[in-house]
């Protein structure tokens, strides 16, 4: 059993020095302009918007107070794929 097999169930291992933003952005094609941001403290990618705040404003535009949805619906949208 080869645990460093690119086609195996665990995939190919990479060197820790290579595990950086460049790998995700250019080798894997992740979008760091709109979707991801690099966390320098944990040396890993994370989503720019997640949870309740993303459900309130999924595309980053300001929503007038009269158009905001109630808290229960916001929580449902944040926790369910709708």
N, CA and C atoms as a LAMMPS dump frame, in Angstrom:
ITEM: TIMESTEP
0
ITEM: NUMBER OF ATOMS
246
ITEM: BOX BOUNDS ff ff ff
-5.0000000000000000e+02 5.0000000000000000e+02
-5.0000000000000000e+02 5.0000000000000000e+02
-5.0000000000000000e+02 5.0000000000000000e+02
ITEM: ATOMS id mol type element x y z
1 1 1 N 0.838 -1.178 0
2 1 2 C 0 0 0
3 1 3 C 0.889 1.25 0
4 2 1 N 0.705 2.112 -0.986
5 2 2 C 1.494 3.335 -1.107
6 2 3 C 0.643 4.518 -0.651
7 3 1 N 1.018 5.151 0.466
8 3 2 C 0.212 6.266 0.976
9 3 3 C 0.537 7.588 0.297
10 4 1 N 1.516 7.605 -0.59
11 4 2 C 1.883 8.826 -1.308
12 4 3 C 1.552 8.661 -2.791
13 5 1 N 0.359 8.138 -3.073
14 5 2 C -0.067 7.849 -4.436
15 5 3 C -1.066 8.908 -4.892
16 6 1 N -0.728 9.648 -5.94
17 6 2 C -1.612 10.707 -6.44
18 6 3 C -2.987 10.174 -6.805
19 7 1 N -3.079 8.92 -7.208
20 7 2 C -4.352 8.328 -7.598
21 7 3 C -4.98 7.499 -6.478
22 8 1 N -4.331 7.436 -5.335
23 8 2 C -4.834 6.658 -4.217
24 8 3 C -5.927 7.386 -3.454
25 9 1 N -6.488 6.711 -2.466
26 9 2 C -7.608 7.287 -1.714
27 9 3 C -7.222 8.532 -0.924
28 10 1 N -5.968 8.671 -0.524
29 10 2 C -5.529 9.835 0.245
30 10 3 C -4.801 10.871 -0.606
31 11 1 N -4.574 10.573 -1.859
32 11 2 C -3.887 11.516 -2.742
33 11 3 C -2.397 11.586 -2.479
34 12 1 N -1.727 12.457 -3.215
35 12 2 C -0.284 12.606 -3.099
36 12 3 C 0.048 13.637 -2.028
37 13 1 N 1.067 13.352 -1.235
38 13 2 C 1.526 14.291 -0.223
39 13 3 C 2.344 15.388 -0.89
40 14 1 N 2.318 16.573 -0.298
41 14 2 C 3.164 17.662 -0.786
42 14 3 C 4.014 18.169 0.374
43 15 1 N 5.136 18.771 0.037
44 15 2 C 6.027 19.311 1.065
45 15 3 C 5.352 20.479 1.776
46 16 1 N 5.613 20.616 3.063
47 16 2 C 5.021 21.695 3.855
48 16 3 C 5.387 23.062 3.278
49 17 1 N 6.589 23.206 2.771
50 17 2 C 7.034 24.484 2.195
51 17 3 C 6.221 24.86 0.96
52 18 1 N 5.662 23.877 0.283
53 18 2 C 4.882 24.13 -0.93
54 18 3 C 3.404 24.399 -0.63
55 19 1 N 2.978 24.119 0.587
56 19 2 C 1.583 24.323 0.991
57 19 3 C 1.386 25.801 1.299
58 20 1 N 1.061 26.579 0.264
59 20 2 C 0.921 28.026 0.424
60 20 3 C -0.149 28.548 -0.528
61 21 1 N -0.368 29.84 -0.475
62 21 2 C -1.407 30.454 -1.305
63 21 3 C -1.168 30.182 -2.786
64 22 1 N 0.075 30.226 -3.224
65 22 2 C 0.393 30.007 -4.632
66 22 3 C -0.142 28.65 -5.105
67 23 1 N 0.042 27.62 -4.304
68 23 2 C -0.446 26.278 -4.655
69 23 3 C -1.947 26.297 -4.914
70 24 1 N -2.695 26.894 -3.998
71 24 2 C -4.149 26.909 -4.135
72 24 3 C -4.611 27.813 -5.276
73 25 1 N -3.98 28.973 -5.397
74 25 2 C -4.422 29.953 -6.383
75 25 3 C -4.036 29.57 -7.81
76 26 1 N -2.801 29.158 -8.019
77 26 2 C -2.331 28.919 -9.384
78 26 3 C -2.343 27.447 -9.791
79 27 1 N -1.973 26.545 -8.89
80 27 2 C -1.978 25.122 -9.249
81 27 3 C -3.386 24.533 -9.226
82 28 1 N -4.187 24.946 -8.24
83 28 2 C -5.53 24.383 -8.094
84 28 3 C -6.631 25.29 -8.629
85 29 1 N -6.294 26.552 -8.936
86 29 2 C -7.258 27.46 -9.543
87 29 3 C -8.287 28.054 -8.596
88 30 1 N -7.975 28.135 -7.314
89 30 2 C -8.916 28.716 -6.358
90 30 3 C -8.976 30.228 -6.549
91 31 1 N -10.15 30.811 -6.335
92 31 2 C -10.396 32.239 -6.552
93 31 3 C -10.186 33.027 -5.254
94 32 1 N -9.021 33.691 -5.142
95 32 2 C -8.72 34.481 -3.952
96 32 3 C -9.174 35.93 -4.089
97 33 1 N -9.756 36.294 -5.214
98 33 2 C -10.313 37.634 -5.378
99 33 3 C -11.724 37.717 -4.806
100 34 1 N -12.518 36.654 -5.019
101 34 2 C -13.936 36.706 -4.674
102 34 3 C -14.396 35.707 -3.621
103 35 1 N -13.708 34.575 -3.495
104 35 2 C -14.227 33.503 -2.649
105 35 3 C -13.343 33.209 -1.441
106 36 1 N -12.052 33.068 -1.669
107 36 2 C -11.12 32.66 -0.624
108 36 3 C -10.257 33.82 -0.163
109 37 1 N -9.702 33.691 1.047
110 37 2 C -8.661 34.593 1.526
111 37 3 C -7.619 33.739 2.24
112 38 1 N -6.382 34.202 2.246
113 38 2 C -5.31 33.435 2.872
114 38 3 C -5.145 33.886 4.317
115 39 1 N -5.162 32.935 5.232
116 39 2 C -4.973 33.216 6.649
117 39 3 C -3.504 32.971 6.982
118 40 1 N -2.743 34.042 7.186
119 40 2 C -1.309 33.928 7.456
120 40 3 C -1.02 33.268 8.801
121 41 1 N -1.912 33.403 9.766
122 41 2 C -1.683 32.803 11.084
123 41 3 C -1.757 31.286 11.042
124 42 1 N -2.696 30.751 10.273
125 42 2 C -2.841 29.295 10.192
126 42 3 C -2.211 28.718 8.933
127 43 1 N -1.703 29.59 8.065
128 43 2 C -1.11 29.178 6.796
129 43 3 C -2.065 28.278 6.017
130 44 1 N -3.302 28.759 5.877
131 44 2 C -4.306 27.977 5.16
132 44 3 C -5.363 28.902 4.565
133 45 1 N -6.082 28.403 3.553
134 45 2 C -7.147 29.212 2.961
135 45 3 C -8.396 29.169 3.829
136 46 1 N -9.19 30.236 3.742
137 46 2 C -10.502 30.225 4.388
138 46 3 C -11.45 31.062 3.544
139 47 1 N -12.725 30.783 3.672
140 47 2 C -13.728 31.496 2.902
141 47 3 C -13.807 32.952 3.342
142 48 1 N -14.036 33.85 2.389
143 48 2 C -14.181 35.268 2.716
144 48 3 C -15.468 35.524 3.487
145 49 1 N -16.556 34.885 3.095
146 49 2 C -17.848 35.066 3.753
147 49 3 C -18.433 33.71 4.074
148 50 1 N -18.859 33.573 5.322
149 50 2 C -19.414 32.301 5.756
150 50 3 C -20.474 32.56 6.817
151 51 1 N -21.482 31.73 6.861
152 51 2 C -22.476 31.809 7.918
153 51 3 C -23.498 32.912 7.734
154 52 1 N -23.961 33.428 8.847
155 52 2 C -25.062 34.378 8.862
156 52 3 C -24.763 35.637 8.059
157 53 1 N -23.561 36.184 8.164
158 53 2 C -23.243 37.406 7.432
159 53 3 C -23.265 37.16 5.921
160 54 1 N -22.842 36.006 5.48
161 54 2 C -22.879 35.69 4.056
162 54 3 C -24.322 35.552 3.575
163 55 1 N -25.19 34.992 4.414
164 55 2 C -26.594 34.838 4.036
165 55 3 C -27.282 36.191 3.938
166 56 1 N -26.9 37.111 4.805
167 56 2 C -27.479 38.454 4.769
168 56 3 C -27.1 39.197 3.501
169 57 1 N -25.887 38.987 3.046
170 57 2 C -25.342 39.808 1.98
171 57 3 C -24.397 38.974 1.114
172 58 1 N -24.918 38.027 0.329
173 58 2 C -24.062 37.077 -0.369
174 58 3 C -23.145 37.674 -1.425
175 59 1 N -23.439 38.833 -1.961
176 59 2 C -22.57 39.385 -3.002
177 59 3 C -21.9 40.68 -2.574
178 60 1 N -21.947 40.991 -1.298
179 60 2 C -21.213 42.121 -0.77
180 60 3 C -21.842 43.483 -1
181 61 1 N -23.083 43.536 -1.438
182 61 2 C -23.748 44.822 -1.635
183 61 3 C -24.484 45.215 -0.361
184 62 1 N -24.67 46.505 -0.16
185 62 2 C -25.424 46.984 0.992
186 62 3 C -26.919 46.797 0.728
187 63 1 N -27.609 46.178 1.67
188 63 2 C -29.038 45.929 1.548
189 63 3 C -29.798 46.925 2.414
190 64 1 N -30.768 47.628 1.856
191 64 2 C -31.564 48.554 2.675
192 64 3 C -32.262 47.807 3.805
193 65 1 N -32.427 48.459 4.953
194 65 2 C -33.038 47.822 6.124
195 65 3 C -34.416 47.259 5.806
196 66 1 N -35.179 47.927 4.943
197 66 2 C -36.529 47.464 4.625
198 66 3 C -36.523 46.161 3.832
199 67 1 N -35.405 45.815 3.204
200 67 2 C -35.321 44.594 2.405
201 67 3 C -34.698 43.42 3.152
202 68 1 N -34.258 43.623 4.382
203 68 2 C -33.615 42.55 5.138
204 68 3 C -34.655 41.535 5.58
205 69 1 N -34.237 40.268 5.636
206 69 2 C -35.144 39.201 6.044
207 69 3 C -35.034 38.978 7.549
208 70 1 N -36.058 38.36 8.139
209 70 2 C -36.066 38.179 9.587
210 70 3 C -34.975 37.208 10.036
211 71 1 N -34.638 37.248 11.324
212 71 2 C -33.525 36.495 11.879
213 71 3 C -33.652 34.994 11.651
214 72 1 N -34.835 34.412 11.837
215 72 2 C -35.017 32.976 11.646
216 72 3 C -34.69 32.576 10.213
217 73 1 N -35.175 33.328 9.243
218 73 2 C -34.894 33.022 7.847
219 73 3 C -33.411 33.203 7.533
220 74 1 N -32.765 34.183 8.136
221 74 2 C -31.328 34.381 7.949
222 74 3 C -30.56 33.165 8.451
223 75 1 N -30.937 32.668 9.618
224 75 2 C -30.262 31.506 10.184
225 75 3 C -30.477 30.276 9.317
226 76 1 N -31.683 30.103 8.79
227 76 2 C -31.968 28.965 7.917
228 76 3 C -31.13 29.048 6.644
229 77 1 N -31.042 30.229 6.05
230 77 2 C -30.245 30.396 4.836
231 77 3 C -28.771 30.136 5.091
232 78 1 N -28.284 30.51 6.26
233 78 2 C -26.873 30.327 6.584
234 78 3 C -26.535 28.864 6.826
235 79 1 N -27.503 28.071 7.237
236 79 2 C -27.241 26.686 7.61
237 79 3 C -27.742 25.656 6.615
238 80 1 N -28.473 26.083 5.603
239 80 2 C -29.023 25.159 4.619
240 80 3 C -28.601 25.572 3.224
241 81 1 N -28.391 24.606 2.369
242 81 2 C -28.122 24.895 0.956
243 81 3 C -29.467 25.042 0.276
244 82 1 N -29.844 26.272 -0.016
245 82 2 C -31.141 26.514 -0.655
246 82 3 C -30.956 27.053 -2.045
